[in-house]
Amino acid sequence: MAIITPGDLNTHVYAEIVTEITRGDDTITTRAIEAAIQEAKMYLSRFDLTQLFGTDTTEPTLEDALLKSLIKDLSCWHLFRLANASIDNNINRSFYDDAINTLKNIMNGQLMPEGWPYAPQTTTPAPDGDTISWSSQVKRSNYY
């Protein structure tokens, strides 16, 4: 299940505008949402994506208003690229850029969303043995 549905976009864009852009085809809206989710996942890979976004069969376990709003901003941008001249693309582009910058700040550790779970740490077993080896090149001697 997706973190947002096409009906959830009504907080960012009116339903009649979505219908006008997509010409009543909900698969276009669904594809825009899927693209936005994939884009956000690229930036948030250090977090537990299953808990944040869910899977095809499970709902997300964490309900976060900021994450949903960012996904909606990204989805609207992907949707508005189909729009005609009646949509101000500069405003929507600035919303998209703001969402991407927020995701980048989260990715870089400059912003820490409260309650977001980190991805589980994979534990790889240490190699057998207790020795360490290293080597280096023979020291050069240059004379002039």
C-alpha positions as CSV (number, residue, x, y, z in Angstrom):
1,M,0.0,0.0,0.0
2,A,1.2,3.5,-0.9
3,I,1.9,6.1,1.8
4,I,-0.5,8.4,0.0
5,T,-3.4,7.8,-2.5
6,P,-4.5,9.9,-5.4
7,G,-7.3,11.2,-3.1
8,D,-4.8,12.5,-0.6
9,L,-3.4,15.0,-3.1
10,N,-6.5,17.2,-2.4
11,T,-4.5,19.0,0.3
12,H,-2.1,20.3,-2.3
13,V,-4.1,20.5,-5.5
14,Y,-7.9,20.6,-6.2
15,A,-9.4,17.4,-7.5
16,E,-10.9,19.1,-10.6
17,I,-7.4,20.2,-11.6
18,V,-6.0,16.7,-11.2
19,T,-8.9,15.4,-13.3
20,E,-8.2,18.1,-15.9
21,I,-4.5,17.3,-16.1
22,T,-5.0,13.5,-16.2
23,R,-8.2,13.6,-18.3
24,G,-9.8,11.4,-15.7
25,D,-7.1,8.7,-15.9
26,D,-6.2,7.7,-12.3
27,T,-3.2,5.6,-13.5
28,I,-1.4,8.8,-14.4
29,T,-1.9,10.1,-10.8
30,T,-0.8,6.7,-9.4
31,R,2.4,6.8,-11.5
32,A,3.2,10.3,-10.4
33,I,2.8,9.1,-6.7
34,E,5.0,6.1,-7.4
35,A,7.7,8.2,-9.0
36,A,7.6,10.6,-6.0
37,I,7.9,7.7,-3.5
38,Q,10.9,6.2,-5.4
39,E,12.6,9.6,-5.5
40,A,12.1,10.1,-1.8
41,K,13.4,6.6,-1.0
42,M,16.7,7.5,-2.8
43,Y,17.3,10.2,-0.2
44,L,16.1,8.3,2.8
45,S,17.9,5.0,2.4
46,R,19.4,5.1,5.9
47,F,15.9,4.9,7.5
48,D,13.7,1.9,7.7
49,L,11.8,2.3,4.4
50,T,9.4,-0.5,5.2
51,Q,8.2,1.3,8.3
52,L,8.1,4.7,6.6
53,F,6.6,3.7,3.2
54,G,5.1,0.2,3.7
55,T,5.2,-2.4,0.9
56,D,2.8,-3.6,-1.7
57,T,1.0,-5.7,0.9
58,T,1.5,-3.8,4.1
59,E,0.7,-0.3,5.4
60,P,3.4,1.9,6.7
61,T,3.8,1.6,10.5
62,L,4.8,5.2,11.0
63,E,2.4,8.0,10.2
64,D,4.4,11.1,9.6
65,A,2.7,14.3,8.3
66,L,6.0,15.9,7.1
67,L,6.9,12.8,5.0
68,K,3.4,12.7,3.5
69,S,3.6,16.4,2.7
70,L,6.9,16.0,1.0
71,I,5.6,13.0,-1.1
72,K,2.6,15.1,-2.1
73,D,4.9,18.0,-3.2
74,L,7.0,15.6,-5.3
75,S,3.9,13.9,-6.7
76,C,2.3,17.3,-7.7
77,W,5.5,18.2,-9.6
78,H,5.5,14.9,-11.5
79,L,1.8,15.4,-12.2
80,F,2.0,19.1,-13.2
81,R,4.6,18.4,-15.8
82,L,1.7,17.3,-18.0
83,A,-0.2,20.6,-17.3
84,N,-0.9,23.3,-19.7
85,A,-0.3,27.1,-19.4
86,S,-3.0,27.5,-16.7
87,I,-0.7,26.1,-14.0
88,D,2.1,28.3,-12.8
89,N,5.1,25.9,-13.1
90,N,7.5,28.3,-11.3
91,I,5.6,28.0,-8.0
92,N,5.2,24.3,-8.3
93,R,8.9,24.0,-9.2
94,S,9.8,25.9,-6.1
95,F,7.7,23.5,-4.0
96,Y,9.5,20.6,-5.6
97,D,12.9,22.1,-5.0
98,D,12.0,22.8,-1.4
99,A,10.9,19.2,-0.9
100,I,14.1,17.9,-2.5
101,N,16.3,20.2,-0.4
102,T,14.5,19.0,2.8
103,L,15.1,15.4,1.7
104,K,18.8,16.2,1.1
105,N,19.1,17.8,4.5
106,I,17.6,14.7,6.1
107,M,19.9,12.5,4.1
108,N,23.0,14.6,5.2
109,G,22.0,14.5,8.8
110,Q,21.3,18.2,9.1
111,L,17.7,17.6,9.8
112,M,16.5,14.7,12.1
113,P,12.8,13.9,11.8
114,E,11.5,12.9,15.1
115,G,10.5,9.2,15.5
116,W,11.8,8.0,12.1
117,P,13.3,4.5,12.6
118,Y,16.7,3.8,11.2
119,A,17.3,0.8,8.9
120,P,18.3,-2.3,10.7
121,Q,22.0,-2.8,10.9
122,T,23.3,-5.8,9.1
123,T,25.8,-7.7,11.2
124,T,28.5,-9.4,9.2
125,P,30.6,-11.9,11.2
126,A,34.2,-11.0,11.8
127,P,36.7,-13.0,10.0
128,D,38.3,-15.9,11.8
129,G,41.7,-15.4,13.4
130,D,43.3,-12.7,15.4
131,T,46.2,-11.6,13.2
132,I,46.5,-8.5,11.2
133,S,48.8,-8.2,8.3
134,W,50.0,-5.2,6.4
135,S,52.8,-4.3,4.0
136,S,54.3,-1.3,2.3
137,Q,56.6,-0.4,-0.5
138,V,60.4,-0.4,0.0
139,K,61.7,2.9,1.1
140,R,63.1,5.0,-1.7
141,S,66.5,6.6,-1.5
142,N,67.1,9.5,-3.9
143,Y,70.5,11.1,-4.2
144,Y,71.3,14.2,-6.3
